[in-house]
Amino acid sequence: MSAHHKKNQLPQDGIAGLKENFSADAVSGFIVFLLALPLSLGIAKASEFPPLMGLLTAIIGGMLVSLIAGSRLTIK
């Protein structure tokens, strides 16, 4: 497969996509987590829950959406 063809290829779905893009997605996921963290903590505080619940919700939600979504545009 030529380098040009590989560059324009869409990422795979499912476990194959997870294996193919794991290192790049791990970095991207961490950055998204850092950006979402203040929002999650703020929602937990506004709902009178401990900040730890906001942190836990952000982690679980991010992992579930990434694994279940099946979109080529989400972190896999």
C-alpha positions, -999 to +999 in steps of 0.1 A: +000+000+000+014+034-010+021+061+017-004+084-001-032+058+000-025+050+037-026+087+046-062+091+032-075+058+047-103+061+073-096+045+108-112+011+114-141+006+137-143-016+168-113-034+184-092-031+152-095+007+154-086+006+191-055-014+184-045+007+153-048+041+170-043+033+207-013+056+214-027+086+196-061+081+212-046+078+247-030+112+243-062+127+228-084+111+255-062+125+282-064+160+267-102+158+264-104+146+300-083+176+312-107+199+293-138+183+306-126+180+342-136+216+354-171+211+339-175+177+356-163+191+390-186+221+386-217+200+378-209+178+408-206+208+431-238+224+418-256+191+424-242+190+459-222+158+453-185+154+463-160+165+436-148+129+434-182+119+419-177+145+391-142+130+385-155+095+385-184+104+362-161+121+337-138+090+335-166+064+332-186+085+307-155+091+285-146+055+285-181+042+277-187+067+249-154+059+233-160+022+234-197+021+225-201+051+201-188+034+169-182+067+151-150+074+131-149+108+148-147+097+184-116+086+203-113+049+200 
